[in-house]
Every structure is written in C-alpha cells, then in structure tokens.
Amino acid sequence: MSRTPGRPDRTKRPGRGTPDPLDPAWTPAPTGAHIPAWASAASAPARPETGAGERPFSYWDKPQTESSRWGRYPEADEEPRPEEEPPAPPAKKKREPYLDNVKFVLIALVVTGHSLVPTLAAHSSKAAYLFIYTFHMPAFVLVSGYLGRNFWNSNAKINKLVDTMLVPYAVVELGYALLRYAVGQKWSLTIIDPAWLNWYLLALVLWRISTPIWNRMRQPVLVALVISMVAGFSEISGDFSIDRFFGLLPFYVIGLVLKPEHFDLLKPLWVRITGGVVLAAGAAVAIFIAPHVSLKPVYYRYSFKSMDMSWWLGLGVRGAMLLAGLVLSVALLAVVPRRQTWFSDLGTRTLYAYLLHGVVVLVAKDQKWLSFPWLYGPLGVIAITCSALVLAIILCLPVTRTAFKWLLEPRLVWLYRRPAGEAARPSSTVPAADMPAAATPVDPAAGPARRESSAPLPR
C-alpha cells in the first residue's frame, strides 16, 4: 500500500496496529457490508455465540468511556488511575500573638497605676503614676477601636455587648458595693454612675454602638478630635461614663481607621529603638514635671473650669495630653515584641485581670498594706510594680478564668432570638448566635428570610 508523498503515514493508528479509515489512500476490503474489515467480527476478539435476532459484535460495540470519546483507548495492560484524594481541610488560622502581648503589658500597667495611688504623696510614685496614665488607657482604647472595626458584622460579637460588658459591669458594681460596705464604708449602689475602674466597660459599650457612625464619616479622626476638645468647655456628668467617652474618643476612632499595614510600619529595628527612646524621654519628662502639675488632665473627665484653667489654656493642655498619649502609645506598640512570648497566652484573658484586680487593691488599701513608710520612694515604686506584675499574671491564668467565667463571661444564648433564616441544629455544638446565616437551612414555609448583611459600611 502506497501513501501520498509529503503526507504522514496514517495507515496505522498509533498504538493499535490497525489501518486508519480516514486516510484517503486506504480502501476497505470488499466484505459485502458497510463495516470496515478492521472493525468487523472477523478481526474482533472471540465472543460467545449470538442468539437469534442479535447482530454480530463489531467495533462500535466497544464501551465508549470519557477517554475513548476523545480518541484515546486504554491498553489492556494499562493500570487504572487511582482515585484523587479529597482536598485537605483548610488549616485553622493561627492567632497572632502581637496584640495579646500588647494587652498584657497594658493590663500590667493598669494594675500598677491603681496600686500606686496610696503612695502618690512621694515624688517617685507621682512621676510613675503620671507617666503610666499619660498613655496606658489611650493605648487600651486605641487597641479596642482596632479590634472593633468589624464589630457589627458578627452576631456573636454583638451579643458580647451584654455577655462580656453589661453583665460583668452589673456584677462588679454590686460586688464593689458589698465590698465597700464590708470594710466599713457607707452603702452605695448607683448603676448609672460607674464605680472606680468600671467606667471603661460602659464607655466601651458606647464606643461600640457609635462605630457605624464613624465608619461612614469622611474625616472621623478630625471630627472626634474636635468633639474631645469642645467637651472640655462643658461640665459633663460622669453618668454612663459620658465624660470619658468624649474625652478619649479620638483614640478609639484612630483605632477604627488603622489597618494591619499601619502596624507593619513599626517593625523596622530603627523604629523600635526610637520607640524605646521616646518612652525613656517620656519617663524623664514625667519625673521633671510631676511636682508642678495636677493629675486631673490625665483622666480626660474634668472640664477646663473645674481644673481652674482658662479656655485657651485648657485647650492647650487637652491637646498636649492627646498628642502625648498618641506618641507614647505608638512608642509602646513599637517596642512590644511580635513573637510568641511567655505572656502571649496571658494576654488573651485580660478581662479577668481588669475586673478582679480592683478587689485585691481595695483590700490592700483598706488594710494599709500599701502605706508602709518604706514604700514612699523609688524602692517602693519598684516593689509595687513587681507585686502588680505578679497579681496581673495570677489573674490572667487559665485557672482564674475557669473559676470566674460563669460570673464574668456568661453564655446567655437563651437571651437572644435567632437571626432570620437560621434554623436550629441540635447536633451542632456551636451556639445559634455564632452560626453564620448563610450556612443554615431556611424553612420554605416561612417565606423569604431577611438576612443581615455582613458587608462593611461604605465610607
């Protein structure tokens, strides 16, 4: 059999040794049928005898697999493909230790600042207190704002307004009232006027509620700054922590507008060294000015008039405090290590240290444990700081959370109604409030369900 010059030899199919009927040079053998000779029963493998009415076996009876429809036929000795293994489930995202490190450092400063109050008559204690209070609560509020950026996108987080803020607030208010009465003070319980350190929980609730407003503004930081400055002209009541809500508002809004890449700017070594120098300079300035200044401006709750300041001096002092708080907060964020440390896990339970350390400090004050004469000096500051650090570590341990979780972090799933579109899933261990609406079945008889949007608000 000849083939046309210049054309490939297509008289044989690759891998099968049979003529190619598509080759124009090929002519089928006369078999008396329209079936090619290479596909006829004569060339096909033997098969059992056919019964009456059955047509002879031919090439076209070959089972047409996915590969054969595209021109490939598996050889007899070819092994079948192994089934593909299902993809592995995505790995759980590892928790970043950086912010946990920051939170533990800040809570240790909170405990230290409250413990220094009985010895503020000493220059060293007042200087340390002034230095700590210049930035430790501004930094806490800034971190709270950063962590609350997507607060309203989650039903579980919204529930925490009650579970981990309002309920602990009521419990701590009642506990402090009982404790004060037990140590001989007059009974007083005013839920709307937070006692001592409890102001932060109410202020945080108000900041969380106001988050959508700031997310929609074009210049939220500028607006918050103006509000904080103007608030100094008014005698704002301390009920519901409104005074500190306005005073520290710029730090919360700054935290809202921060993004992860802003924190990455603090990674270079020269930035961390600069942060350490700034903190040291801030401590030196506090030591120098401590005997000559009042502590009222650091609380962000007093009006200019109540601090015996003119309006222009009050604006200058409030502006200087806001600037100093921001600079020192950034310096602290720069020097805190980003890697996993021995206190990273402790930073995940700072709520317990914040709410419970007041009981220990209040008892120590009443029993005069913090008023020994040798504590009025630099040695006393060191001793109180070390004791406060130990107390913060103990209150952040897992055993502390286990003992007080039922009281300070209750799971009030029964209190909330299930969002529209969610159905009960008894076999699941995840509370209904934590289930994503898109992952739960919808009852067709209930009509179209209205689903809450999780998309961030446009700016």
Buried (B, 14 or more C-beta within 10 A) or exposed (E): EEBEEEEEEBBEBEEEEBBBBEBEEBEBEEEEEEBBBBBBBEEBEEEEEEEEEEEEBBBEEEEEEEEEEEEEBEEEEEEEEEEEEEEEEEEEEEEEBBBBBBBBBBBBBBBBBBBBEBBBEBBBBBBBBBBBBBBBBBBBBBBBBBBBBEBBBBBBBBBBBBBBBBBBBEBBBEBBBEBBEEEEEEEEEEBEBBBEBBBBBBBBBBBBEBBEEBBEBEEBBEBBBEBBBEBBEEEBEBEBBBBBBBBBBBBBBBBBBBEEEEBEEBEEEEBBEBBEEBBEEBBEBBBEEBEEEEEBBBBBBBBBBEBEBEEEEBBEBBBEBBEBBBBBBBBBBBBBBBEBBEBBBBBBBBBBBBBBBBBBBBEBBBEEBBEEEEBBBEEBBEBBBEBBBEBBBBBBBEEBBEEBEEBBBBEEEEEBEBBBBBEEEEEEEEBBBEBBBEEBEBEEEEEEBEBEEEEEEEE
